[in-house]
Amino acid sequence: MRQKNWRLVIVGVVLIVLAIGFFLFMMGMAPKSNDPAAMMRTVGQVSGAVGGIAVVMVLFGLIGRKPQA
């Protein structure tokens, strides 16, 4: 049976929360920007990349690793 890597799962969940929080925080800053559409495009790309990495971390953590013999 594989052992779940809970550290990887926890870090992945924290990164997902931080990515969502960053996106929502920057939505409040967008009206003050000179080019809100370009700023939100960049923020969305960064948040999406971090969220994608976090999802992969959670999946690898839940899949786990083989126990050492």
C-alpha positions, 0 to 999 in steps of 0.5 A: 500500500502506498503512503500518502505524503501529507506534507505535499497535500497541505502545501498544495492546499495552502498554495491554492488558498494563496493563489485565490487570495492573491487573485481576489486582492488584486481584483480590488486593486485593478480599478486603480491601475492605468491598464486594469485589463492587462494587469488582471490578465497577468494576475490571472496567469500567475494565479493559474500557474500557482494553482496548477502547480498546487493541484499537481502537488496535492495529486502527487501527495494523495497518490503517495509513494511506495513504502521502503522495504 
